């Protein structure tokens, strides 16, 4: 089977790495890929927004199966376009991808289907939103309703700060059309959980619960990012809470989406908040999280490609997933200055000195090759160093020992990924 993965991040590197191990995969392609993916797949630098070039590449290479990594092509209907040409592809269609493309839709969807979520108000007008924040109790959370690469969520403690954020989103269009509508919701204090499930429209298989670290600085300070690190599983989440998540969040969502004729097939990623035994839905994504994908796939024992094919063919009821009985942790190395302005194209040295094995893997995100074939840091988030071990502290030690060997002048990473495990014991 010839397989194509679309995307260029750490998530897509992890997907390619897992798929390349499948006996079903005879040839692996990636568009556009990155310097790490090039080592395991044939990469082609095509514009993912140009459907004709993608379609022609698929036909020319006689590709049998496509996996769409990032959210933007999904919400723009790439799966629908591929299906018109009878090309099998993993990911939700445009109609069901609205769970991620519109936070406004998702909040209303939760309300009408009795799925617990934080109290909220929606605004399309700056003055109405600004008037509302004069009356509310702080802190509050302000969100751009549309796609913002994980950076459109703001925890606000003061009125003056709220006005500035609303102005940035709705007047200055900091995130383009994504901020034309905003959500202002109650701030919840609790434990954040990433719950990813593979859904074939009717059946679903929950993956291991994981936890992302969205803030740029240690102790969860500073602005939101696409994610600075993740780990799984979560030893402090009891079985009754897992059952509660499935019964109160995941199953009602799948059933309601079917009732609303938005049949969901792909990865349903629920961002949750556990507050004193109550589970709140914070937001939905419709693809693997990055960086949650890296540690999750690192612990997967089953054939990922087979699972994804079964999902597309609506055969998840005949699918079982096996996991390593270990912990996995991934730490993101970013360009200093991210998620704001940063310098590009600094040389990354010593990656060849780090011996990857069954307990250690470096996944590439924003990397490329210079004219001398050296690896350079060309994006915001650049590498995710990922490790596993039966003991969480040992997994963490493996990751940070490897990171200390990397020589890169402009790098930044959090040194406290996974700190909540110790905190909650």
C-alpha positions in Angstrom: 0.0 0.0 0.0 1.2 3.5 -0.9 0.4 6.1 1.9 0.5 9.9 1.9 0.6 12.0 5.1 -0.2 15.7 4.7 1.5 18.1 7.1 4.9 19.3 8.3 4.9 19.2 12.1 5.9 17.0 15.0 2.5 15.3 14.8 3.1 14.4 11.1 6.6 13.1 11.9 5.2 10.9 14.6 2.4 9.7 12.2 5.0 8.9 9.5 7.3 7.1 12.0 4.4 4.9 13.2 3.0 4.2 9.7 6.5 3.4 8.3 6.6 0.5 10.8 3.4 -1.1 9.4 3.8 -4.1 7.2 0.9 -2.7 5.2 2.9 0.3 4.1 5.1 -0.4 1.0 5.8 3.3 0.2 5.4 6.4 2.3 5.0 10.0 1.0 4.6 13.3 2.9 3.6 16.7 1.7 5.4 19.0 2.5 7.2 17.2 5.4 10.3 18.4 7.2 14.0 17.5 7.7 13.2 14.6 10.0 10.3 13.2 7.9 12.7 13.1 4.9 14.6 10.3 6.5 11.6 8.0 6.4 9.3 9.3 3.7 9.6 10.8 0.2 8.7 14.4 0.7 7.2 16.8 -1.9 7.1 20.5 -1.3 3.5 21.2 -2.6 1.1 23.9 -1.3 -1.6 22.0 0.7 -4.1 24.7 -0.3 -3.7 23.8 -4.0 -6.0 20.8 -4.3 -5.3 20.1 -7.9 -1.5 19.7 -7.2 -2.3 17.3 -4.3 -4.8 15.3 -6.4 -2.4 15.1 -9.4 0.4 13.9 -7.0 -1.8 11.2 -5.6 -2.8 10.0 -9.0 0.7 10.1 -10.4 2.2 8.1 -7.4 -0.9 5.8 -7.3 -1.4 6.5 -3.6 -4.0 4.2 -1.9 -4.5 6.0 1.4 -4.2 9.6 2.7 -3.9 10.9 6.3 -4.5 14.6 6.9 -2.6 15.9 9.9 -3.4 19.6 10.5 -6.7 21.2 11.2 -6.8 23.8 8.4 -7.2 21.5 5.4 -9.8 19.5 7.3 -12.0 22.5 8.1 -11.6 23.7 4.5 -13.1 20.4 3.3 -10.1 18.5 1.9 -11.6 15.1 2.9 -14.8 16.0 1.0 -12.7 16.9 -2.1 -10.7 13.6 -1.9 -13.8 11.5 -1.5 -15.3 13.0 -4.7 -12.4 11.4 -6.5 -12.8 8.1 -4.6 -9.5 8.6 -2.7 -9.6 7.0 0.7 -8.5 9.5 3.4 -8.5 9.6 7.2 -10.0 12.6 8.8 -13.4 14.3 9.4 -15.3 16.0 6.6 -15.9 19.8 6.5 -19.4 19.5 8.1 -18.2 17.7 11.2 -14.9 19.6 11.4 -17.0 22.6 12.6 -16.4 21.3 16.1 -12.9 22.8 15.8 -13.4 25.6 13.2 -16.1 27.3 15.3 -15.9 27.5 19.1 -19.2 29.3 18.9 -20.9 26.3 17.3 -19.3 23.9 19.8 -20.5 25.9 22.8 -24.1 26.0 21.5 -23.8 22.3 20.5 -22.9 21.5 24.1 -25.8 23.5 25.4 -28.5 21.9 23.2 -27.1 18.4 23.9 -26.6 18.8 27.6 -22.8 18.4 27.5 -21.3 20.2 30.5 -19.3 23.3 29.5 -18.3 26.6 31.1 -21.0 29.3 31.1 -20.4 31.7 28.1 -21.5 34.5 26.0 -20.8 35.1 22.2 -20.0 38.4 20.6 -19.6 39.6 17.0 -19.5 43.3 18.0 -16.6 44.8 19.9 -18.7 47.3 21.8 -21.1 44.7 23.0 -18.2 42.5 24.2 -16.5 45.4 25.9 -19.8 46.4 27.7 -20.2 42.8 28.9 -16.7 42.7 30.5 -17.6 45.8 32.6 -20.1 43.6 34.5 -18.4 40.2 34.8 -16.4 38.7 37.6 -12.7 38.2 36.8 -10.8 36.1 35.8 -12.5 35.2 32.6 -11.4 33.4 29.4 -11.6 35.2 26.0 -11.4 33.0 22.9 -11.3 33.6 19.2 -14.1 31.5 17.8 -12.1 30.4 14.7 -8.8 28.7 14.2 -5.8 30.4 15.8 -3.2 27.6 16.0 -3.8 27.1 19.7 -2.9 30.7 20.4 -6.3 32.3 20.4 -7.2 31.6 24.1 -6.6 34.2 26.8 -7.0 34.0 30.6 -7.8 37.6 31.6 -7.6 39.0 35.2 -8.4 42.7 34.7 -10.8 44.8 32.6 -8.1 46.8 30.9 -6.4 43.6 29.8 -9.7 42.3 28.5 -10.4 45.4 26.5 -6.9 45.2 24.9 -7.4 41.5 23.9 -10.9 42.2 22.5 -9.4 45.1 20.5 -6.6 42.9 19.2 -9.0 40.2 18.1 -12.0 42.2 16.9 -10.6 45.5 15.7 -7.0 44.9 14.8 -7.8 41.3 13.5 -4.7 39.8 15.1 -5.9 36.4 14.1 -7.6 37.5 10.9 -11.2 36.3 10.5 -10.8 33.9 13.5 -11.4 36.7 15.9 -14.5 38.2 14.2 -16.5 36.3 16.8 -15.3 35.8 20.3 -16.4 33.7 23.3 -16.2 35.1 26.8 -16.6 32.3 29.3 -16.2 31.5 33.0 -12.7 30.6 34.2 -12.6 27.1 35.6 -10.0 25.9 38.1 -9.1 22.2 37.8 -7.1 19.6 36.1 -6.7 19.8 32.3 -7.0 16.6 30.3 -6.6 15.8 26.6 -8.9 12.9 25.6 -8.4 11.7 22.1 -10.7 9.1 20.6 -10.8 7.4 17.2 -14.3 7.6 15.9 -15.8 5.8 12.8 -19.2 7.5 12.9 -20.7 5.0 15.3 -18.0 3.2 17.2 -15.1 4.8 19.0 -11.9 3.7 20.8 -10.5 6.1 23.4 -6.8 6.5 23.4 -4.7 7.0 26.6 -5.5 10.2 28.4 -2.7 12.8 28.1 -1.9 16.3 29.3 -0.5 19.2 27.3 1.4 22.2 28.6 0.1 25.2 26.6 1.8 28.1 28.3 5.2 29.2 27.0 6.9 29.5 30.5 7.4 27.2 33.4 4.6 26.8 36.0 2.2 27.6 33.2 3.0 31.3 32.9 2.9 33.5 29.8 0.9 33.4 26.6 -0.6 30.3 25.0 1.3 28.3 22.4 0.6 25.3 20.2 1.9 23.2 23.1 5.3 23.0 24.8 5.2 19.4 25.9 2.9 16.5 26.8 2.9 13.2 28.7 0.7 10.1 29.0 -1.0 8.2 30.6 -2.3 10.2 33.6 -1.9 8.0 36.7 -3.9 10.2 38.9 -7.1 10.0 36.8 -9.2 7.1 38.3 -11.3 4.6 36.3 -14.6 6.1 37.4 -13.5 9.5 35.9 -12.5 7.8 32.6 -16.0 6.2 32.4 -17.6 9.5 33.2 -15.7 11.2 30.3 -16.9 8.6 27.9 -20.5 8.6 29.1 -21.0 12.3 29.6 -18.8 13.8 26.9 -17.6 11.5 24.1 -20.7 9.3 23.6 -23.3 12.2 23.7 -21.1 14.1 21.2 -20.9 11.2 18.7 -24.7 10.6 19.0 -25.6 14.2 18.7 -23.4 14.7 15.7 -25.2 11.8 14.0 -28.6 13.3 14.9 -27.5 16.6 13.4 -26.3 14.8 10.2 -22.6 15.7 10.9 -21.4 12.1 11.0 -17.9 12.1 12.5 -15.0 9.9 11.2 -11.5 10.6 12.5 -9.8 11.8 15.7 -12.2 13.5 18.2 -9.9 15.4 20.6 -11.7 16.7 23.7 -10.0 19.3 25.7 -11.4 18.8 29.2 -11.3 20.3 32.7 -11.8 18.1 35.7 -13.3 20.2 38.5 -14.1 18.4 41.7 -15.3 15.2 40.0 -17.2 17.2 37.3 -16.0 17.0 33.7 -16.3 20.2 31.6 -15.7 20.3 27.8 -13.3 23.2 27.1 -13.0 22.7 23.4 -12.9 20.2 20.6 -10.2 19.6 18.0 -10.7 17.2 15.1 -7.2 15.8 14.7 -4.3 14.5 16.7 -2.9 17.0 19.1 0.6 18.3 18.7 2.5 17.5 21.0 0.1 14.9 22.5 0.5 12.7 19.3 4.2 12.1 19.9 4.1 10.4 23.3 0.8 8.7 22.5 2.2 7.0 19.4 5.4 6.2 21.2 3.4 4.0 23.5 1.2 2.4 20.8 2.0 -1.3 20.3 -0.7 -1.9 17.6 -0.4 -1.1 13.9 -1.5 2.5 13.5 -2.1 2.3 9.7 -4.4 -0.7 10.2 -6.3 1.2 12.9 -6.8 4.3 10.6 -7.9 2.2 7.7 -10.4 0.3 9.9 -11.7 3.7 11.0 -12.3 5.0 7.5 -14.0 1.6 6.6 -16.2 1.9 9.7 -14.8 -1.3 11.3 -13.6 0.0 14.7 -15.9 -2.5 16.4 -13.5 -5.2 15.1 -10.4 -3.3 16.2 -8.4 -3.6 19.4 -5.6 -1.3 20.5 -2.6 -2.4 22.6 -0.4 -0.1 24.6 3.0 -0.4 26.2 2.7 -0.4 30.0 5.0 2.6 30.3 4.9 6.4 30.6 5.9 8.6 27.7 6.9 12.3 27.8 7.6 14.7 24.9 9.3 18.1 25.5 9.1 20.7 22.7 12.2 22.8 21.8 11.2 26.1 20.3 12.9 29.1 18.7 13.4 31.8 21.4 10.7 34.4 21.1 8.0 32.0 20.0 4.9 32.4 20.1 5.8 36.0 19.1 8.7 37.1 16.9 11.7 34.9 16.6 14.8 34.4 14.5 14.8 31.6 11.9 17.4 29.3 10.3 19.9 28.8 13.2 22.0 25.7 12.9 21.0 22.7 15.1 24.1 20.7 16.1 24.7 17.3 17.7 21.5 15.6 16.7 23.6 12.9 15.1 25.3 12.2 18.5 22.0 11.3 20.2 21.3 7.6 19.8 17.6 7.0 19.3 16.2 3.7 20.5 13.0 2.1 21.7 13.0 4.5 24.7 14.0 7.7 22.8 13.0 9.5 19.6 13.4 13.1 18.3 10.4 14.2 16.3 10.9 17.2 14.0 8.5 20.1 13.5 9.9 23.4 12.2 13.1 22.0 10.6 14.6 22.2 7.2 17.9 21.6 5.4 20.3 24.4 4.3 22.4 24.3 1.2 25.0 22.2 2.9 22.4 19.7 4.1 22.6 20.9 7.7 19.5 20.8 9.9 18.3 24.4 10.7 15.4 25.7 12.9 13.0 27.2 10.4 9.7 27.3 12.5 8.4 28.3 15.9 8.2 24.9 17.5 11.2 22.9 16.2 11.7 19.6 17.9 9.9 17.3 20.3 12.3 15.1 22.2 10.2 12.1 23.3 11.0 9.2 25.7 9.3 6.3 27.5 10.0 4.2 30.5 8.1 2.2 33.1 9.1 4.8 35.7 7.9 8.4 34.8 10.9 10.1 36.4 13.3 7.9 34.4 11.4 8.8 31.2 11.8 12.5 32.1 15.5 12.0 32.8 16.0 10.4 29.4 14.3 13.3 27.7 16.3 16.1 29.4 19.6 14.2 29.1 19.1 14.1 25.4 18.1 17.8 25.2 21.3 18.8 27.0 23.3 17.3 24.2 21.7 19.4 21.5 23.6 22.5 20.6 21.4 25.3 19.2 22.0 28.9 20.0 18.5 30.2 19.9 16.6 27.3 21.6 14.0 27.5 24.4 12.2 24.7 26.2 10.3 24.2 29.5 12.2 22.3 32.1 9.1 21.3 34.1 7.0 19.2 31.6 5.1 16.6 33.7 5.4 18.6 36.9 1.8 17.9 37.8 2.4 14.2 38.4 4.6 15.1 41.4 2.2 17.8 42.4 -0.8 15.6 42.5 0.6 12.6 44.2 
